[in-house]
Amino acid sequence: MSTVEIIPNVYQITLRLVNIILIAEEELTLIDTGFRGSAPQIIDFIHRLGRSPEEITLIILTHNHLDHAGGLAELKRFTRAKVVLHKADITIDESQLPYPRVIRKLLHIPPFSLFRPLVYVKPNEVDIPVEGGEVLSPLGGLKVIHTPGHTPGSISLFSPKKRLLIVGDALNKRYPNIRLPPKMVSTDLAQAIDSVKRIAQLDFDIICFGHGKPITKDASAKVKQLIRKIDNIG
């Protein structure tokens, strides 16, 4: 596990190459929950801050993939937090899970089918289904932005007050440069490009990703640079 304080009281916890964001205000907010089995280390970090997991009142999932939502069930045992997820990533039909078609097919073939119930959050685990445009209470107003492409219901979270943008896997930073999400694990790359073009119009200095280190200076300019590169290739 590694941790970094992005701005005062906003922490990035990295577990097995996946980032979880903790906002420590009067109440605690968690953005994504990591893989299944991540809860003990998340809770340990909360305790190190002198806080308690029972103080988590909101858990926001940027999308319904096992590396970002897998730890939810464990964390729910320690808190009564409300869970936020975009309605387009919520399904009762396991043939319509928010994964690319090839992965959905694989999840219906033994032995992979045994793991299918573990790779997504069920509708009854979501308290607040969102569409985009909602403003949540953390950081003086955290706007939900629908950024589909990686999944149909991927969301980004924007704090105008802090000039901070949290994109989940709408963008990828496993490498030194910002990139689009990998095509092989995304449902619609054309949609993903459109989503990035929209968030590039926001006024932010800091950007946090689902994977990789945050950019804490001139982040907006770097996203615009990626858009120019995509347009030139296109």
C-alpha positions in Angstrom: 0.0 0.0 0.0 1.1 3.5 -0.7 -0.6 6.8 0.2 -0.3 10.4 -0.8 -2.1 13.6 0.4 -3.2 15.2 -2.9 -4.5 18.4 -1.2 -5.2 18.9 2.5 -7.6 16.1 3.7 -7.8 14.4 0.4 -5.8 11.2 0.2 -5.0 8.7 -2.5 -4.6 5.1 -1.3 -3.0 2.7 -3.8 -3.6 -1.0 -3.4 -2.6 -3.5 -6.0 -2.1 -0.7 -8.6 -5.7 0.6 -8.0 -6.4 4.0 -6.5 -8.9 4.8 -3.8 -9.6 8.4 -2.8 -10.5 9.3 0.8 -11.9 12.7 1.6 -11.6 13.4 5.3 -13.9 16.2 6.2 -16.4 16.3 9.2 -17.6 13.1 7.6 -15.6 10.6 5.4 -16.2 10.0 1.8 -14.6 7.1 -0.1 -14.3 7.1 -3.9 -13.9 3.5 -5.2 -13.1 0.5 -3.0 -10.4 -1.4 -4.8 -10.3 -5.1 -5.3 -12.0 -7.6 -3.0 -9.8 -7.9 0.1 -8.8 -4.2 0.2 -11.0 -3.2 3.1 -8.5 -4.1 6.0 -5.8 -1.8 4.5 -8.3 1.0 3.8 -9.6 0.8 7.4 -6.0 0.7 8.8 -5.2 3.9 6.9 -8.4 5.5 8.3 -7.4 4.5 11.8 -3.9 6.0 11.2 -5.6 9.4 10.6 -7.3 9.1 13.9 -10.7 8.4 12.3 -13.1 5.5 12.2 -14.6 3.6 9.2 -18.0 4.2 10.9 -17.5 7.9 9.9 -17.8 7.0 6.2 -21.2 8.3 5.1 -20.7 8.1 1.3 -19.1 5.6 -1.0 -18.9 6.8 -4.7 -18.0 4.2 -7.3 -16.6 5.7 -10.5 -17.7 2.5 -12.4 -18.8 -1.1 -11.8 -15.6 -3.1 -12.4 -14.1 -5.6 -9.9 -10.9 -3.6 -9.4 -12.8 -0.5 -8.3 -16.0 -1.9 -6.7 -14.7 -5.3 -5.4 -14.1 -4.1 -1.9 -17.6 -2.6 -1.4 -19.2 -5.6 0.4 -16.5 -5.8 3.0 -16.5 -2.1 3.7 -20.3 -2.1 4.0 -19.9 -4.3 7.0 -18.2 -1.5 8.9 -20.3 1.4 7.8 -23.8 2.5 6.9 -22.5 4.6 4.0 -24.8 5.4 1.1 -23.4 3.9 -2.2 -23.4 6.0 -5.4 -23.2 4.5 -8.9 -24.4 5.6 -12.3 -27.6 3.9 -13.3 -26.1 2.7 -16.7 -23.7 0.5 -14.8 -26.5 -1.1 -12.7 -28.0 -4.3 -14.1 -29.8 -7.4 -12.9 -29.1 -9.1 -16.3 -25.7 -10.8 -16.1 -25.5 -10.9 -19.9 -25.4 -7.1 -19.8 -22.6 -6.5 -17.3 -20.6 -3.3 -17.9 -17.6 -5.1 -19.5 -16.6 -5.5 -23.2 -18.5 -8.3 -25.0 -15.5 -10.7 -25.1 -15.2 -10.5 -21.3 -19.0 -10.9 -20.8 -18.8 -14.1 -22.9 -15.8 -15.4 -21.0 -17.7 -14.9 -17.7 -20.3 -17.4 -18.9 -17.8 -20.2 -19.6 -16.6 -22.5 -16.8 -14.5 -22.1 -14.8 -14.7 -18.3 -15.2 -18.5 -18.4 -14.7 -17.8 -19.3 -11.1 -16.4 -15.8 -10.5 -19.2 -13.9 -12.3 -21.1 -13.0 -9.2 -18.0 -11.4 -7.7 -17.1 -9.0 -10.6 -19.9 -6.4 -10.2 -22.0 -4.6 -7.7 -25.6 -5.7 -7.5 -28.6 -3.3 -7.8 -29.6 -3.8 -4.2 -26.1 -2.6 -3.1 -26.7 0.8 -4.6 -28.5 3.5 -2.6 -28.1 6.5 -4.9 -28.2 5.8 -8.6 -27.1 8.9 -10.6 -27.4 10.1 -14.1 -24.8 12.9 -14.2 -25.3 16.5 -13.2 -25.9 15.8 -9.5 -23.9 17.8 -7.0 -22.8 15.7 -4.0 -21.8 17.4 -0.7 -18.0 16.6 -0.3 -15.4 19.4 -1.0 -18.0 22.1 -1.1 -19.9 20.6 -4.0 -18.7 17.6 -6.0 -20.3 17.4 -9.4 -21.1 14.1 -11.0 -20.1 14.0 -14.7 -21.2 11.1 -16.8 -18.1 10.0 -18.8 -19.1 6.8 -20.6 -16.7 4.8 -22.7 -14.7 2.6 -20.3 -18.1 1.5 -19.1 -21.6 2.8 -20.0 -22.0 4.3 -16.6 -18.5 5.6 -15.8 -18.5 8.9 -13.9 -15.9 11.6 -13.1 -16.2 13.9 -10.1 -15.4 17.6 -10.3 -14.8 20.0 -7.4 -14.8 23.6 -8.8 -13.9 24.9 -5.4 -10.7 22.8 -5.2 -10.1 22.8 -9.0 -9.9 19.0 -8.6 -11.0 16.3 -11.1 -11.3 12.6 -10.3 -11.7 10.5 -13.5 -11.6 6.9 -12.4 -10.7 5.0 -15.6 -12.1 7.6 -18.0 -8.4 8.3 -18.5 -5.4 6.1 -17.8 -2.0 6.9 -16.3 -0.3 3.6 -15.9 2.5 5.1 -18.0 4.3 8.5 -17.8 1.7 10.1 -20.1 -2.0 10.4 -19.9 -3.8 7.9 -22.2 -7.3 6.8 -23.1 -8.5 3.7 -21.3 -7.3 0.4 -22.8 -9.6 -0.6 -25.7 -9.7 -4.3 -24.6 -11.3 -3.5 -21.3 -13.6 -0.7 -22.4 -17.1 -0.9 -23.9 -16.9 2.0 -26.4 -13.6 3.8 -27.2 -15.4 6.4 -29.4 -17.6 7.3 -26.4 -14.5 7.4 -24.2 -12.9 10.0 -26.6 -16.0 12.1 -26.5 -16.1 12.0 -22.7 -12.5 13.1 -22.5 -13.2 16.0 -24.8 -16.0 17.1 -22.6 -14.0 17.0 -19.3 -11.2 18.8 -21.1 -13.4 21.9 -21.1 -13.6 22.0 -17.2 -11.4 24.4 -15.2 -9.1 22.2 -13.1 -5.5 22.1 -11.9 -5.4 18.6 -10.4 -6.5 15.3 -11.8 -6.6 11.9 -10.1 -6.8 8.6 -12.0 -8.0 5.1 -11.2 -4.5 4.0 -11.9 -1.2 5.9 -11.6 0.0 9.1 -9.8 -2.1 12.2 -9.8 -1.1 15.3 -11.7 -1.1 18.2 -9.3 -0.2 21.1 -11.7 -1.4 22.2 -15.1 -3.5 19.1 -15.4 -6.1 20.7 -17.7 -3.4 21.6 -20.2 -2.1 18.0 -20.3 -5.6 16.7 -21.0 -6.0 19.2 -23.8 -2.7 18.1 -25.2 -4.0 14.5 -25.3 -7.1 15.7 -27.2 -4.9 17.5 -29.8 -2.9 14.4 -30.3 -6.0 12.2 -30.8 -7.4 14.8 -33.3 -4.2 14.8 -35.2 -4.1 11.0 -35.4 -7.7 10.9 -36.4 
